[in-house]
Amino acid sequence: MTDVRIGKSRVYASDLGLGTNAVGGHNLFPNLKDEQGKAVVRAALDNGITLLDTAFAYGNGRSEELIGEVLQEPAYDRSRVILATKAAHDPAKDGSFNNSPEFLTQSVEDALQRLQTSYLDIFYIHFPDKNTPKDEAVKALHALKEAGKIRAIGISNFSLDQVKEANRDGYVDVVEDHYNLIHREAEVELLPYLKENRISFVPYFPLASGLLTGKYTKGDVFDSSDPRSSKPDFQGNRFKQIVERVDALKPMAKEYNITVAQLILAWYMKNPFIDVVIPGAKRPEQVEANAQSVNVRLSEADYTTIDKRFKEE
């Protein structure tokens, strides 16, 4: 793994992390088992992944609790793990977003308890609310940073204008947002702004719900009971076009003796605008396979080929 600096903070994390929405995220995925989730976390730590990305929204705190339990095990050293968590959903307001300084301060305290730690390496405002000035919300996090409760300040799912407002005092260290090879809107303005202002970028859904792993065929059809049936990426010509582009990468993956998913993750890690990529996993073997992508040395020519293939109209 290569360690990367998170924004202007003193936090350094592996360039491949673990997204943990399937660790304790019983409200997001059916039939999750807590022990399986803990095994996924152990697999990440055992394979050199240091950054664990979680959130209150993943199981209403259950993901944080499971990660905290694993980090109490003798095999793991908390000081070598980068814990990133998020909050915005306010249970007192039926889960609506809350960025008030009071809510964020309490959310950090609650997360510390669930994760059984004295500090958070990264804390994100998970979603912007409608009323709180973004710079005021970030100032509250800055106070927590000064107090040693958090080490880096993050925001997630903010528009570019909201990012600029949040960063008015230069306190934002990292932005986490939706970005992958088939959703590249952030490249137009957001990513250049972040690079110019020394703000790290962490994309979520890097494998696009499995679309970029090579496991689908153009003939796949999703039943109306399947959540994918209502997502545009899984419908009609768009779905077929994505599958065709992914299939076209299979010969390249074969040349490297890796999977398409590993090839795609290697592309992200070579992308100069991306600092940490956080694929999720439901099984330990998925984590182990993802971890192998850090050993891929993607050539400039192949990086460009992949880049152009997914920019074609």
C-alpha positions in Angstrom: 0.0 0.0 0.0 1.1 3.6 -0.6 0.3 6.1 2.2 -1.3 9.3 1.1 -1.8 12.5 3.0 -5.3 13.6 3.7 -5.6 17.2 2.7 -3.5 19.5 4.8 -3.9 17.3 7.9 -1.4 15.0 9.6 -3.4 12.0 8.6 -1.8 9.5 6.2 -3.9 6.6 4.9 -3.5 3.7 2.6 -4.5 4.6 -1.0 -6.9 1.6 -0.9 -9.5 1.7 1.9 -12.6 -0.3 2.8 -16.1 1.0 2.4 -18.1 -0.6 5.2 -21.8 0.0 4.4 -22.2 -3.8 4.2 -20.6 -4.2 7.7 -23.6 -3.8 10.0 -25.6 -1.9 7.3 -28.8 -4.0 8.0 -30.9 -1.1 6.8 -29.1 -1.1 3.5 -28.7 -4.8 2.6 -30.8 -7.8 3.4 -29.5 -10.8 5.3 -26.2 -9.3 6.6 -24.6 -11.1 9.5 -22.6 -9.3 12.1 -19.8 -11.9 12.3 -19.4 -11.8 8.5 -19.1 -8.1 8.7 -16.4 -8.3 11.3 -14.6 -10.9 9.2 -14.6 -8.4 6.3 -13.0 -5.7 8.6 -10.3 -8.2 9.7 -9.6 -9.2 6.1 -9.0 -5.5 5.3 -6.6 -5.0 8.2 -4.8 -8.3 7.6 -4.2 -7.3 4.0 -2.6 -3.9 4.7 -5.7 -1.7 4.3 -5.5 1.0 7.0 -8.5 3.2 6.2 -12.0 2.0 7.3 -14.8 4.2 6.0 -18.0 4.0 7.9 -21.0 6.1 8.9 -23.8 6.3 11.4 -26.2 5.7 8.5 -24.8 2.2 8.1 -27.1 0.3 10.4 -27.8 3.4 12.6 -24.4 3.1 14.2 -24.1 -0.7 14.0 -21.3 -0.6 11.5 -19.3 1.7 13.9 -20.0 -0.7 16.8 -18.7 -3.8 14.8 -15.6 -2.0 13.7 -15.0 -0.9 17.3 -15.3 -4.5 18.5 -12.8 -5.7 16.0 -10.3 -3.0 17.0 -10.5 -4.2 20.6 -9.1 -7.5 19.6 -5.4 -8.1 20.5 -4.3 -8.6 16.9 -5.0 -5.0 16.0 -3.3 -1.7 16.9 -5.7 1.2 16.9 -2.9 3.6 16.2 -2.2 2.0 12.8 -5.9 2.2 11.7 -7.4 5.3 10.0 -11.0 5.5 11.1 -13.3 7.7 9.0 -17.0 8.1 9.9 -19.8 10.4 9.0 -23.0 11.8 10.4 -25.9 14.0 9.3 -29.0 11.9 9.7 -30.7 13.1 12.9 -32.8 10.4 14.6 -34.6 13.1 16.6 -35.9 14.6 13.3 -36.9 11.3 11.6 -33.5 11.0 10.0 -33.5 14.4 8.3 -30.2 16.0 7.8 -28.7 18.2 10.5 -25.4 20.1 10.3 -25.9 22.3 13.4 -22.7 22.6 15.5 -24.6 21.0 18.4 -25.6 18.0 16.4 -22.2 17.5 14.9 -20.5 17.8 18.2 -22.8 15.2 19.8 -22.4 13.0 16.7 -18.7 12.9 17.2 -19.0 12.0 20.8 -21.5 9.2 20.0 -19.2 7.8 17.3 -16.3 7.8 19.7 -18.3 5.7 22.0 -19.5 3.2 19.4 -16.0 2.9 17.9 -14.5 2.6 21.4 -11.8 5.1 20.6 -10.6 8.5 21.9 -10.3 10.1 18.5 -11.5 9.9 14.9 -9.0 10.2 12.1 -11.6 11.7 9.7 -15.1 12.9 10.4 -17.4 13.8 7.5 -20.6 15.8 7.4 -22.4 13.1 5.5 -24.9 15.3 3.7 -25.6 19.1 3.8 -28.7 20.3 5.5 -30.9 23.1 4.2 -30.3 25.7 6.9 -26.9 25.6 8.5 -24.2 27.8 6.9 -21.6 25.4 5.7 -18.7 27.3 7.1 -20.3 27.4 10.5 -20.7 23.6 10.4 -17.1 23.2 9.5 -16.0 25.6 12.2 -17.6 23.3 14.7 -15.5 20.5 13.4 -12.4 22.6 13.5 -13.0 23.2 17.2 -13.2 19.4 17.6 -10.0 19.1 15.7 -8.3 21.6 17.9 -9.6 19.6 20.9 -8.1 16.4 19.6 -11.4 14.6 19.0 -10.9 14.5 15.2 -7.8 14.7 13.1 -9.1 15.7 9.7 -12.3 17.4 8.5 -14.4 16.0 5.7 -17.6 16.8 3.8 -19.7 14.5 1.6 -22.3 14.9 -1.0 -21.8 18.7 -1.2 -22.3 20.6 -4.4 -19.3 22.6 -5.6 -20.8 25.9 -4.3 -21.4 24.2 -1.0 -17.8 22.9 -0.9 -16.5 26.4 -1.5 -18.8 27.8 1.3 -17.6 25.0 3.6 -14.0 25.7 2.9 -14.3 29.5 3.3 -11.7 29.4 6.1 -9.5 26.7 4.5 -10.4 24.0 7.0 -11.7 21.2 4.8 -9.3 18.4 4.4 -11.2 15.9 2.3 -14.3 15.5 0.2 -16.1 12.2 -0.4 -18.5 12.1 -3.4 -20.1 9.9 -6.0 -17.6 9.3 -8.8 -16.6 6.4 -11.0 -15.7 5.7 -14.6 -19.4 5.9 -15.6 -20.3 8.9 -13.5 -17.6 11.5 -14.2 -19.4 14.9 -13.6 -17.0 15.7 -10.8 -14.1 16.0 -13.3 -15.5 19.2 -14.8 -15.1 21.6 -11.9 -15.1 19.8 -8.5 -11.9 17.8 -8.9 -9.8 20.7 -10.2 -11.0 22.9 -7.3 -10.1 20.3 -4.8 -6.6 19.8 -6.3 -6.0 23.5 -6.4 -7.0 23.9 -2.7 -5.1 20.8 -1.4 -8.3 19.0 -0.5 -8.2 15.2 -0.9 -10.8 13.3 -2.9 -12.4 10.0 -2.0 -14.9 8.6 -4.5 -17.6 6.3 -3.3 -19.3 3.6 -5.5 -16.0 3.1 -7.4 -17.2 -0.2 -8.9 -20.7 1.2 -9.6 -22.7 -1.4 -7.7 -20.8 -4.2 -9.5 -21.2 -2.8 -13.0 -17.5 -2.3 -13.4 -16.4 -5.7 -12.2 -17.2 -7.6 -15.4 -19.8 -9.9 -13.8 -22.8 -8.7 -16.0 -23.8 -9.7 -19.5 -25.8 -7.6 -22.0 -28.7 -10.1 -21.7 -29.2 -9.7 -18.0 -32.7 -8.7 -17.0 -33.6 -7.6 -13.5 -37.0 -8.5 -11.9 -39.2 -5.6 -10.7 -38.5 -6.7 -7.1 -34.8 -6.2 -7.7 -33.6 -2.6 -6.7 -31.4 -2.5 -9.8 -34.5 -2.6 -12.0 -35.2 1.0 -11.1 -31.6 2.4 -11.6 -30.9 3.9 -15.0 -27.5 2.3 -15.2 -29.1 -1.1 -15.2 -31.7 -0.3 -17.9 -31.9 -0.5 -21.7 -29.2 0.8 -24.0 -27.3 2.4 -21.2 -26.8 -0.9 -19.4 -25.8 -2.6 -22.6 -23.3 0.2 -23.4 -21.7 0.0 -20.0 -21.4 -3.8 -20.2 -19.8 -3.5 -23.7 -17.2 -1.1 -22.4 -16.4 -3.3 -19.4 -16.1 -6.4 -21.6 -13.7 -4.6 -23.9 -11.3 -4.3 -20.9 -11.2 -8.1 -20.3 -8.3 -8.7 -22.7 -6.2 -6.0 -20.9 -7.0 -7.5 -17.6 -5.9 -10.9 -18.9 -2.6 -9.4 -20.0 -2.0 -8.2 -16.4 -3.3 -11.6 -15.1 -5.9 -9.8 -12.9 -9.6 -9.3 -12.8 -11.5 -6.4 -14.4 -12.3 -5.1 -10.9 -8.6 -5.1 -10.0 -7.9 -3.3 -13.2 -10.5 -0.6 -12.5 -9.2 -0.1 -9.0 -5.7 0.2 -10.3 -7.0 3.0 -12.7 -8.4 4.9 -9.7 -5.1 4.6 -7.8 -3.2 6.0 -10.7 -5.7 8.9 -11.2 -3.9 12.1 -10.0 -7.2 13.5 -8.7 -8.0 10.6 -6.4 -6.4 10.0 -3.1 -8.1 7.0 -1.6 -10.5 4.5 -3.3 -12.9 2.7 -0.9 -14.6 -0.3 -2.6 -17.1 -2.1 -0.4 -17.3 -5.8 0.3 -19.7 -8.3 1.8 -17.2 -11.2 2.0 -13.6 -11.4 3.2 -12.4 -12.9 -0.1 -13.7 -9.8 -1.9 -11.5 -7.7 0.3 -8.5 -9.9 -0.4 -9.0 -9.7 -4.1 -9.4 -5.9 -4.0 -6.2 -5.6 -1.9 -4.2 -7.3 -4.7 -5.0 -4.3 -7.0 -2.3 -2.3 -5.2 0.3 -4.4 -6.8 -0.8 -3.6 -10.4 1.5 -1.2 -12.2 -0.8 0.2 -14.9 1.1 1.7 -17.8 0.4 5.2 -19.0 -0.9 3.9 -22.3 -3.4 1.5 -20.6 -4.5 4.2 -18.1 -5.3 6.4 -21.1 -7.0 3.7 -23.0 -9.4 3.0 -20.1 -9.9 6.7 -19.6 -10.9 7.3 -23.2 -13.1 4.2 -23.5 -15.3 5.5 -20.7 -15.4 9.0 -22.1 -16.9 8.0 -25.4 -20.4 9.0 -26.1 
